Amino acid sequence: MEPAIKKLENLQNLLNYEVCKFQVAEIHLGHILPNWLEHTESYKLRSVLEKYENMIREHSEKLDKFILDEGITSESVENQVMNAFIQETAEILDLCLDHPLRDAALLACIQSINHYKISVYGTAAAFSNALNMPRYATIFHEIEVNEKQIDDRLSQLAEFEINSKAKVPERVGNLHANGFSLP
């Protein structure tokens, strides 16, 4: 039987609970991202995602500090949203038949995860402001800005490289390059 999670009584309880969920999400994403990177063909995409991996570690450390400072006892929380994103990403990547398409799919999935994280860190910053916790409001806002920067870089990569390479399957592209044409 799983331990009962304490009921939330106020905004501080809600913030603490959400931060615990963010921490679980960051750890889970940090563990799975290297596996996804192994199958990335685009050097530029790999480079951005390696920077993102480092950023995830930094975010996790900041969340650890918040949890320690607030004296939050470890509750067994799961981030079902992140679990769903990770499962969906794995399913989509398994369906991709060539590397450029896989890169495009991975980029799109990471952006979906990223957009979720932008919203949760923005909310955490707003909650911290409401609770007169300016230091943590600033930290959560900084994390939100980091996520937005990664999103911008991924959008540029998608627009100017990744998506155009994924438009034509490698097999078809190779046939055209060798002078063959399809009916």
Secondary structure as GFF3:
##gff-version 3
##sequence-region A 1 183
A	DSSP	alpha_helix	11	37	.	.	.	ID=ss1
A	DSSP	alpha_helix	43	69	.	.	.	ID=ss2
A	DSSP	alpha_helix	80	95	.	.	.	ID=ss3
A	DSSP	alpha_helix	99	130	.	.	.	ID=ss4
A	DSSP	alpha_helix	134	157	.	.	.	ID=ss5
A	DSSP	pi_helix	158	162	.	.	.	ID=ss6
A	DSSP	alpha_helix	163	166	.	.	.	ID=ss7
A	DSSP	alpha_helix	170	177	.	.	.	ID=ss8
###
